Amino acid sequence: MARQAGIAGVGAVALWVRSALRRSRVFTAAIIVLAGLSAGVVSSAFQTVRRAEGSIDRHAARSASYDVIVNSCPPEVLDPE
């Protein structure tokens, strides 16, 4: 059965990690810490996106901003006579 290139790469990484885990407890702890930090970064990114989705709506509801702004020029600017 022919293996796909992506699956073979994952198998190689898994084999490397398993052999390294057997060799050193420090490496095992480092992998666990790295996995935890990675999960924390991804989780905080999703949390940030979730909180930022409604920020404009919350700001508009709490602020007394104008709906329309009308700009005008003095009469001599439009009619130079």
Order of alpha helices (4+ residues) and beta strands (2+ residues): alpha-alpha-alpha-alpha
